[in-house]
């Protein structure tokens, strides 16, 4: 008796796209956040990278960023929509992204401002109020 089995590949999120943004590190940031892979998210930062969450003290360093995200970002879904890339005289790149964050309790419009090094690592991220 010959049985055929269909193997279904594990679900994979569609590749992230943000209007105006092609930098893979930015796309990867949102992909890893939405996947809950906060270690991978933190790895996108420079060793002394800084994340500035709203209404909180800055968080510095990959380990501290990963720890913070594991405590504070659970069940968040980031929905970036559009972005603007602004090269800086220093050689860094500032990238502004606008979109929404959904939690189990609410949805809110947010903005992200990233500073990327010439090596395409995140040196600074802030989430200013919109």
N, C-alpha and C positions, 0 to 999 in steps of 0.2 A: 504494500500500500504506500503510495507516494503522496505525502501531504505537503502542500506548499504553505509557507508562512510568509506573511508580509511583515517586514520589519519597518516600523515607523521611526524615523529619526527623532531625536529629542527636539522639542520646540526650540526654535531660535528666534530671538527678536529680530525684526527687520533692521537692516543697517540704518543707523542714525543719520538723519539729514537735517541740516539747519540752513535756512535760506541765508546766503551771504557768507557762509563759513565752510572752508575746505580743510582747515588745519586738523589733522587726524587726532592730535592730543586733545583738542576740545571735544570732538565727537566721541572719543574714547572716555573722556570724563563723564559725559552723560550716560553712555552705555554702561560703564561700570557702576555708576551710582544706581541706575535703574535695576541692575542685576543684583544689587546688594553686595557687590564685591569691593568692600571699602579698603581692603589692603591694596588692591589693584588701583583704586582711585588715588590713594595716598602715594603710590609709586610714580604717579604722573608729576608729582611735585619735585622741586629741587630738594636737596638734603635739608636746607634751612628755609624751605618754602613756607609761606604764611597763608592761612585761611582766616578771613575775617567774617564770621557769621554775624547776622544782624543782632544788635543789642547785647553782644557778648565781647569778651576780651579776645584779641587775636590768638590763634593757635599756630604754633611754630613747630615744624619738623614733621617728617613722614609718620613716625610712630604716634605722635600726639594727634595728628589729623585723622589717622585710621581709628584711634580710640574714640575720638569725638564723634566721628561718623557712625561708628557701631552703636553709640549710645543715643544719638540724636536723629539719625536719618532713617531709622527703621520704618518701613512701609511708606516711604515717600516715593512718588513718581514724578520725575522731572520731565517737563514737556517744553523744551526750547523751541522757539518759532523762528526768530530772525536774529541776525548778528551783523556787526560792523567790525571790520578789521582796520586798525590804525597803527601803522608803523611809527616807532618812536625814534628820536635822534640817537638815543643810547644804543640802538640795535635791537632792543626788546620790541615786542609787539603787544599792543593793548587790544583786547577783543571784548566787545560788549555784546551780550546775548540777552534777549528778552523772551519771556515765555511764562509758563505757569508751573506751580508745584501743587500736586494733589497729595493729600493725606487721607486717612480713613475718615477724618472729621470735616475737612474743608479743602477748598481749592483757593489759591491766591496767585495773583500776578506777581512775578518777580523779575529781577534783572541780575545778571552775573557780570562782573568785570574781572577779566583774567589779564595778567601780565605774563607773557611767555618770553623766555630767554631765546637768544639766537639758536640754541640747541633744541628748541621746541619742548621745553620743560616749563611747568607752571611755577613761577616764583611767587606769585601773589594772586589771591582770589578774594573778592569781596562781593557781598550780596546787598547792595544798597536798596533802600526803600524806593518804590516806584510811586 
